[in-house]
Amino acid sequence: MSDRLGEPSNTPLSSTDNVMSARDVSLGFGATTVMQDITVNFPRGSINALVGPSGSGKTTFLRSMNRLNDKVPGFWLRGEVCLDGHDLNGSDVDPLILRRKVGMVFQRPNPFPMSIMDNVVAGVRAHKMAKRSELRDIAETRLAEVGLWSHISDRLDDSPFRLSGGQQQLLCLARALAVEPEVLLLDEPTSSLDPRSTEAVEELVRRLTPELTVIIVTHNLDQARRLSDNTIFFYEGQLMETGPTPQLFDAPQRLETQRYLGGAVTVNGDN
């Protein structure tokens, strides 16, 4: 992998098409186990939906994929979470480099208290990815990519907090994309948005693949079905079932999956 996560190691690169994977992962806080024995692969260039009831561990698992739980008191993780075959929790991994390669957009927009343009290029500056003279072009490219440029091209020096909620979320997406991640983690990115803004975010996610791999937590089952290639169903801290989205929705194999998805189908011979 070019631009390694930390110092060079002897860990081999993955020869599969899975950009990320979890292997026998259990995690929790203090004496509480949130998830246990999770093994799942995320194919390169795909959109993957994590679904399940509230409290099933989806967001905690998502945050473990770029080590955002590291500073939460009592957090622990056993097993391996890998990017391109490298264990993200290895001693040679630099979390800052990791978070450039595995970006994240949160449930509620979180613009930085700086201008719209400075928001977009904040990570580019921090990682010294471009010359100062190139920053405006990067901002224009990323804002155009998320569909904002035509609306705010004359407002780059304005505060992002003057934008609508939907525009702020698109700005956060532009900021995440500006550092050219391999994987984008989305934690219910449209839950606080109106239908038009939700449609804009979903269309953007579709355009980002297959150049980018997307992993999205959503409680909106219609969104999971129309947007994702693969769906992973978590229930009470366990991975109950995973597979191609049409297959999981139309022919779930586990009774828990059937009940959660609401499908009136026969599962393993039981009504």
Residue pairs with C-beta under 8 A, 6 or more apart in sequence:
1 13
1 83
1 84
1 85
1 86
3 97
3 101
4 86
4 97
5 83
5 86
5 88
5 90
5 92
5 93
5 94
5 97
5 98
5 101
6 90
6 91
6 92
6 93
6 94
6 97
7 92
8 92
9 86
9 90
9 92
11 85
11 86
11 87
11 90
12 85
13 84
13 85
13 86
14 21
14 82
14 84
14 85
15 85
16 41
17 43
17 44
18 41
18 42
18 43
18 44
19 42
19 43
19 44
19 45
19 83
19 84
19 182
19 183
19 213
20 41
20 42
20 65
20 81
20 82
20 83
20 102
20 183
20 213
20 215
21 39
21 40
21 41
21 42
21 80
21 81
21 82
22 38
22 39
22 40
22 61
22 65
22 79
22 80
22 81
22 82
23 39
23 79
23 80
23 81
23 82
24 37
24 38
24 39
24 78
24 79
24 80
25 35
25 37
25 38
25 39
25 61
25 64
25 77
25 78
25 79
25 80
25 81
26 33
26 35
26 36
26 37
26 38
26 77
26 78
26 79
27 33
27 34
27 35
27 57
27 60
27 61
27 64
27 69
27 75
27 76
27 77
27 78
28 34
28 35
28 75
28 76
29 72
29 73
29 74
29 75
29 76
30 74
33 237
34 57
34 60
34 237
35 57
35 60
35 61
35 234
35 237
35 238
36 237
36 238
37 238
37 239
38 61
38 79
38 238
38 239
39 239
40 232
40 239
40 242
42 48
42 183
42 213
42 215
42 230
43 213
43 229
43 230
44 210
44 213
45 209
45 210
45 211
45 212
45 213
46 209
46 210
46 213
46 214
46 229
46 230
47 205
47 206
47 209
47 214
47 216
47 227
47 228
47 229
47 230
48 213
48 214
48 215
48 216
48 228
48 229
48 230
48 231
48 232
49 216
49 217
49 218
49 223
49 224
49 227
49 228
49 230
49 231
49 232
49 245
50 58
50 61
50 62
50 215
50 216
50 217
50 218
50 232
50 234
51 58
51 217
51 218
51 219
51 221
51 224
51 231
51 232
51 233
51 234
51 260
52 58
52 233
52 234
52 235
52 240
52 260
53 235
53 260
54 219
56 234
56 235
56 236
56 237
57 234
57 237
58 217
58 234
59 187
59 188
59 217
60 69
61 234
62 104
62 185
62 187
62 215
62 217
63 69
63 104
63 185
63 187
64 77
64 81
65 81
65 88
65 102
65 183
65 185
65 215
66 88
66 95
66 98
66 99
66 102
66 103
66 104
66 185
67 88
67 89
67 93
67 95
67 98
67 99
68 99
68 104
69 75
69 77
70 95
77 89
80 87
80 88
80 89
81 87
81 88
81 89
82 88
83 98
83 101
83 102
83 182
83 183
84 182
86 93
87 93
88 98
88 102
96 126
96 127
100 123
100 127
100 179
100 180
100 181
101 181
101 182
101 183
102 181
102 182
102 183
102 184
102 185
103 176
103 177
103 179
103 181
103 183
103 184
103 185
104 176
104 184
104 185
104 186
104 187
105 169
105 172
105 173
105 176
105 184
105 185
105 186
105 187
105 189
106 172
106 187
106 189
107 187
107 188
107 189
107 191
107 192
108 192
109 165
109 168
109 169
109 171
109 172
109 192
110 172
111 119
111 160
111 161
111 163
111 168
111 171
111 172
112 118
112 119
112 122
112 160
113 159
113 161
114 122
114 160
115 156
115 157
115 158
115 159
115 160
116 152
116 155
116 156
116 157
116 158
116 159
116 160
116 163
116 171
117 135
117 136
117 139
117 156
117 157
119 160
119 171
119 172
119 175
120 138
120 139
120 142
120 143
120 171
120 174
120 175
120 178
121 130
121 135
121 138
121 139
121 178
122 175
123 129
123 175
123 176
123 178
123 179
124 130
124 135
124 138
124 178
124 179
125 135
127 179
129 179
129 180
130 138
136 156
138 178
139 156
139 174
139 178
140 149
140 153
142 174
142 175
142 177
142 178
143 149
143 152
143 153
143 171
143 174
144 150
145 174
145 177
145 204
145 207
146 170
146 171
146 173
146 174
146 177
146 204
147 170
147 200
147 204
148 167
148 170
148 171
148 174
151 167
152 158
152 163
152 167
155 162
160 168
160 171
161 168
163 171
164 197
165 192
165 193
165 194
165 197
166 193
166 194
166 196
166 197
166 200
166 201
167 197
169 189
169 190
169 193
169 197
169 201
170 197
170 200
170 201
170 204
173 189
173 201
173 204
176 184
177 184
177 208
181 212
182 212
182 213
183 212
183 213
183 214
183 215
184 208
184 212
184 213
184 214
184 215
185 215
185 216
186 205
186 214
186 215
186 216
186 217
187 216
187 217
188 217
188 218
188 219
189 201
189 216
190 197
190 198
190 201
190 202
190 218
190 220
190 223
191 218
191 219
191 220
193 201
198 223
202 223
202 226
202 227
205 214
205 216
205 227
206 227
208 214
216 224
216 227
216 228
218 224
221 261
221 262
224 231
224 245
225 231
225 245
225 249
228 245
229 244
229 245
230 242
230 243
230 244
230 245
231 242
231 243
231 244
231 245
231 248
231 249
232 239
232 241
232 242
233 239
233 240
233 241
233 242
233 248
233 252
233 254
233 256
233 257
233 260
233 261
234 240
235 256
235 257
235 260
240 254
240 256
240 257
241 248
241 252
241 253
241 254
241 256
241 257
242 248
248 257
248 261
249 261
249 263
250 263
250 265
251 265
252 258
252 261
252 263
252 265
252 267
253 267
253 268
254 267
255 267
255 268
255 270
257 267
258 265
258 267
